[in-house]
Amino acid sequence: MKKILSLIILLFFISDVFSKISQDTILISLYKLVEHKEVYMAEKEDGISEIKKMLKTPNITSEQRYDINLKLYNEYKTYISDSAIYYARENTAIAKKLNRPVWTYESQLDLVSLYIVAGMYIEAIDILKSINNKNLPDWLLIKYYDCYKQLYNYYSNNNLYTRIYVEKSKLYRDSLLNVLDKKSNHYKIVYAEKLYDENKLTEARQILQELLNQTKSDTHEKAVLAYALANIYKKEGSIGLQKHYYAISAICDIKNAIKENASMQALASVLYETGEVERAYDCIKSSMEDAMFCNARLRTYEVSQIFPIIDSAYQENVNKQKSELQLFLILVSILSIFLIMAIIYVYRQMKRVARIRKELYHTNVKLNELNIDLQSTINQLNDVNKELSDVNNELSEANQIKEAYIGHFLDLCSTYINKLEKYQNTLNKKAVEKKLDELYKILKSREMIDNELKELYENFDNIFLHLYPNFVEEFNSLLVRDGQFILKPNELLNVELRIFALIRLGITDSSKIASFLHYSANTIYSYRTRVRNKAAVPREEFESMVMKIGIIKKN
């Protein structure tokens, strides 16, 4: 149970870390985009220019002009409100001239939505009152109720009788929900707004989050969804997620060159509250620039309420930084004075060092004299070392003689055995020629030779194992498990071990080993090759490692 609890805590911790990294990444991306807004504005202007070229087409009809004006209205409505108003008014005049009531209502409602953003509430209400909603098709009825909802919602923010207009906005919102398709995103967004006002934040968040997850590209709708989600997190008091979704909304607004926006201003407020004054100033400045460019009076008014506060804090920070910079300059000046004093001190010390060096020179002269005496002593020591070297050479020569004698001894033993065999062969021939009763003596001679060989090998084994008691174990450690030698009872060494024992003694010539063990050189070579094939170490290093068996390792 404790392990499961620890795992859950760890997962929450990891999730929180990745969430913070994601939030920081989004904010960094936004700050970079703010510095390059002009790129997206240029793209917007290019698109508008292409549409305007269509108005210059010769002999275009009023219907075609209406469609082009409608496209320009849609491009301008969140970009430059005055231009959008112009094209909406143009379309109103065209619709009336053509006696198209539906077009007239459409262009009037488009005009109302612009008047609301521009703060022209009287003009907006006059147009809405002039429209008979019973004559509107469903798609225009949606715009009609949406305009009323927006009008009273915006008007409530700038009126003493806020509650009355908030309630009217809610009534029109309910009417809007009744005419919207419940499966449409528009319905879900408006319904989530209703849940938000009723403090049903979890349900509202689930709807908006699902819609946001389905929106892959950075569209205007994504900006609206992210802004609505941020407002929910603001109500819940989640600062990090509030920043995150306001930043996503602001990024979408910049990429779509939407100047009539609220997310950048809202983000500036959050950043100011969390003490990030410089970033808050950058955001509110960008928001003010957008509002003034768009000529959205409502947004300009909203920004103007918070801009002086953030600007004041920013200027205070700037003044504080200036004070710190002045203090830093004073400290640098003081340090410079100390540096000059240090240079003077170092100069004096260098003069002192020069004097000391002169004294050291005289001392060195005396040391040279002592060195001459020391050199004389060293020469004497070299003579002693030479004598020691001669002694070492003698010892080395003695070792070589010893090795030679050992080899010679083995050769003598081998020769002795060969002679016995030869003698035995001679006896055999005479026995055949002479008497059968001498066969018994010959057999006894053969037995004597075998006993001599056996005794020789036993003596060799005893002496060798006395010198290298762990030879068998260390030799087996160089072989794979299946290739290791297991000796019979009372057996000290077998043929293979005896071959490599001779190699350990420095006798590596197969012919010499064969002579001693009374085998052919090819047999000895075969034994050596067979054992090397069982090596657990590289084959080319096997015999050199055998030569190291029994060497005492020094730490």
Disulfide bonds with the S-S distance in Angstrom:
none
